[in-house]
Amino acid sequence: MSPDRRLLSRMREELRQRRHHRSFRIPPPSWDDEVTEQLERLLATAATHTEPVPPPDEKAPAATRAEPVPPLDEKALAAAATNLWRAERRLARKDEDSPAKSRQAGRFLRTTRGALAEAGLVVQDHDGEQFHSGRSLEVLLFQDDPSLATETVLETVRPSIYLQDRHIQMGQVIVGCPPQPSPDSDDDVRNDHA
C-alpha cells in the first residue's frame, strides 16, 4: 500500500471516529508492522486470485442489468395491504351511489390483491372463524353473544399479514363469546333435582 493511500485511509478512519462522542470511539488496532505486512500480502494474494467483475454494459437494457433489489419495508407493505383490505370491505357493503364505479374499483382492488399474493403477501381476514387462546391474534374486545355456541371472531379490525410465510402483522379482532351460565341458575337446577 502506498504511503499516500495509507495516509488517506488513516484520515478516513479518524474522521469516522470523530463523528461519535469520545466515550464511544474505538481505539485503532495495536498491530505491529509485521502483522500489518502479512495482512497486506494476504489481501494482495486474494486480489490476484479473484477474477475481476466486468463493468455493466452501458448499452444493455436496464431490465437485463443486474442491479441489487432493495429490501422490502415490511411495515409499509403491511400498511398498504391493510388499506387495500379496508377498501375491499368498504366496497363489499354495496353502497348504491354509483355501482359502475364501485365495480371498477373492486376489479382494481382484486387485481392488486392477486399481484401481491403472487409476490408472496397474504392478507388473512378472520371474520366467522372459531377463536381459541392459542391463536396469534390481538383481541380488542370480548363480547357476549347468546346466538353463539363457541368463541367466534365477530369482526376483524385489522387483518393478519404474512410475507413469504413470515408473520409481519398481527391481526386485531373482536371475539363473540357464548353467555356464561350464572351461578344462580346452577343452584336452581340442583334444587329441582333434589
C-alpha positions as CSV (number, residue, x, y, z in Angstrom):
1,M,0.0,0.0,0.0
2,S,1.4,3.4,-1.0
3,P,2.1,6.0,1.7
4,D,-0.5,8.3,0.2
5,R,-3.2,5.6,0.4
6,R,-2.2,4.8,4.0
7,L,-2.4,8.5,5.0
8,L,-5.8,8.8,3.3
9,S,-7.0,5.6,4.9
10,R,-5.9,6.8,8.4
11,M,-7.6,10.2,7.8
12,R,-10.9,8.4,6.9
13,E,-10.7,6.2,10.0
14,E,-10.0,9.3,12.2
15,L,-13.0,11.2,10.7
16,R,-15.3,8.2,11.1
17,Q,-14.3,8.0,14.8
18,R,-14.8,11.7,15.4
19,R,-18.5,11.5,14.4
20,H,-19.1,9.8,17.7
21,H,-18.7,11.0,21.3
22,R,-15.3,10.3,22.7
23,S,-16.5,7.6,25.0
24,F,-17.9,5.6,22.0
25,R,-14.8,5.8,19.9
26,I,-13.0,2.6,19.1
27,P,-9.2,2.7,19.5
28,P,-7.1,1.7,16.5
29,P,-5.8,-1.9,16.4
30,S,-2.4,-2.3,18.1
31,W,-0.7,-4.3,15.4
32,D,2.9,-4.2,14.8
33,D,4.5,-3.7,11.4
34,E,5.0,-7.5,10.9
35,V,1.3,-8.3,11.2
36,T,0.3,-5.3,9.0
37,E,2.7,-6.6,6.3
38,Q,1.3,-10.1,6.5
39,L,-2.2,-8.8,6.2
40,E,-1.3,-6.6,3.1
41,R,0.4,-9.7,1.5
42,L,-2.8,-11.8,2.1
43,L,-5.0,-9.1,0.7
44,A,-2.8,-8.7,-2.4
45,T,-2.8,-12.5,-2.9
46,A,-6.6,-12.6,-2.6
47,A,-7.0,-9.8,-5.1
48,T,-4.8,-11.5,-7.7
49,H,-6.7,-14.8,-7.4
50,T,-10.2,-13.4,-7.9
51,E,-11.5,-12.6,-11.4
52,P,-12.4,-9.0,-11.9
53,V,-16.0,-8.2,-12.3
54,P,-16.7,-6.7,-15.7
55,P,-18.3,-3.2,-15.7
56,P,-22.0,-3.2,-16.5
57,D,-22.8,-2.9,-20.2
58,E,-24.0,0.6,-20.8
59,K,-25.9,-0.4,-24.0
60,A,-27.8,-3.3,-22.3
61,P,-31.4,-2.6,-21.4
62,A,-32.0,-1.7,-17.8
63,A,-34.1,-4.8,-17.2
64,T,-31.1,-7.1,-18.1
65,R,-28.6,-5.3,-15.9
66,A,-28.0,-7.0,-12.6
67,E,-29.0,-4.3,-10.1
68,P,-29.4,-5.0,-6.4
69,V,-33.0,-5.2,-5.3
70,P,-33.7,-3.0,-2.3
71,P,-35.2,-4.9,0.7
72,L,-39.0,-4.5,1.2
73,D,-40.1,-2.3,4.0
74,E,-42.4,-4.7,5.9
75,K,-44.2,-2.1,7.9
76,A,-45.1,0.0,4.8
77,L,-46.1,-3.2,2.9
78,A,-48.4,-4.2,5.8
79,A,-49.9,-0.8,6.0
80,A,-50.6,-0.8,2.2
81,A,-52.1,-4.3,2.4
82,T,-54.3,-3.3,5.4
83,N,-55.6,-0.3,3.5
84,L,-56.3,-2.5,0.5
85,W,-58.2,-4.9,2.7
86,R,-60.3,-2.0,4.2
87,A,-61.1,-0.6,0.8
88,E,-62.3,-4.1,-0.3
89,R,-64.5,-4.4,2.7
90,R,-66.0,-0.9,2.2
91,L,-66.8,-1.7,-1.4
92,A,-68.4,-5.0,-0.4
93,R,-71.0,-3.1,1.7
94,K,-72.9,-2.5,-1.6
95,D,-73.4,1.3,-1.4
96,E,-75.9,2.2,-4.1
97,D,-74.4,5.7,-5.0
98,S,-72.5,4.6,-8.2
99,P,-72.5,0.8,-8.9
100,A,-70.4,1.1,-12.0
101,K,-67.5,2.9,-10.2
102,S,-67.6,0.6,-7.3
103,R,-67.5,-2.5,-9.6
104,Q,-64.5,-1.0,-11.4
105,A,-62.7,-0.1,-8.2
106,G,-63.4,-3.6,-6.9
107,R,-61.8,-5.1,-10.0
108,F,-58.7,-2.9,-9.5
109,L,-58.5,-4.0,-5.9
110,R,-58.9,-7.7,-6.7
111,T,-56.1,-7.4,-9.3
112,T,-53.9,-5.6,-6.8
113,R,-54.5,-8.3,-4.2
114,G,-53.7,-11.0,-6.8
115,A,-50.4,-9.3,-7.7
116,L,-49.5,-9.0,-4.0
117,A,-50.4,-12.7,-3.5
118,E,-48.1,-13.7,-6.4
119,A,-45.3,-11.8,-4.7
120,G,-45.9,-13.8,-1.5
121,L,-48.0,-11.4,0.5
122,V,-51.1,-13.0,2.1
123,V,-53.8,-10.9,3.8
124,Q,-55.9,-13.1,6.2
125,D,-59.4,-12.0,7.3
126,H,-60.7,-13.8,10.4
127,D,-64.4,-13.0,10.4
128,G,-66.5,-16.0,11.4
129,E,-63.5,-18.2,12.4
130,Q,-63.5,-20.0,15.7
131,F,-61.3,-18.4,18.3
132,H,-59.1,-20.1,21.0
133,S,-56.4,-18.6,23.2
134,G,-53.5,-20.2,21.3
135,R,-54.1,-18.2,18.1
136,S,-51.7,-15.3,17.3
137,L,-54.4,-12.6,17.3
138,E,-54.7,-9.5,19.3
139,V,-58.2,-9.5,20.9
140,L,-59.5,-5.9,21.3
141,L,-62.8,-6.9,22.9
142,F,-64.7,-10.0,24.1
143,Q,-68.5,-9.6,23.6
144,D,-71.3,-11.8,24.9
145,D,-73.5,-13.1,22.1
146,P,-76.3,-15.5,23.0
147,S,-76.5,-16.9,19.5
148,L,-73.0,-18.4,19.7
149,A,-72.1,-21.9,21.0
150,T,-68.3,-21.3,20.9
151,E,-66.0,-18.3,20.9
152,T,-66.1,-16.9,17.4
153,V,-64.4,-13.9,15.7
154,L,-67.3,-11.4,15.1
155,E,-65.2,-8.7,13.4
156,T,-61.7,-8.3,12.1
157,V,-60.5,-4.8,12.8
158,R,-57.0,-5.3,11.3
159,P,-56.1,-8.4,9.2
160,S,-53.1,-10.8,9.8
161,I,-50.5,-10.3,7.1
162,Y,-47.8,-12.8,6.0
163,L,-44.9,-12.2,3.7
164,Q,-43.2,-15.3,2.3
165,D,-44.7,-17.3,5.1
166,R,-43.4,-14.9,7.8
167,H,-45.9,-13.1,10.1
168,I,-45.4,-9.4,9.6
169,Q,-48.6,-8.0,11.1
170,M,-50.7,-9.5,13.9
171,G,-54.5,-9.3,13.3
172,Q,-56.8,-7.5,15.7
173,V,-60.2,-8.9,16.3
174,I,-63.5,-8.6,18.3
175,V,-64.5,-12.0,19.7
176,G,-68.0,-13.1,20.5
177,C,-68.5,-15.4,23.5
178,P,-71.5,-17.6,24.4
179,P,-73.1,-16.3,27.6
180,Q,-71.8,-18.0,30.7
181,P,-74.4,-19.6,32.9
182,S,-74.9,-17.6,36.1
183,P,-74.1,-19.3,39.4
184,D,-77.8,-18.8,40.5
185,S,-79.1,-20.9,37.6
186,D,-76.8,-23.8,38.8
187,D,-78.5,-23.7,42.3
188,D,-81.9,-23.7,40.7
189,V,-81.1,-26.8,38.7
190,R,-79.8,-28.6,41.8
191,N,-82.9,-27.7,43.8
192,D,-85.1,-29.1,41.0
193,H,-83.4,-32.4,41.2
194,A,-83.4,-32.7,45.0
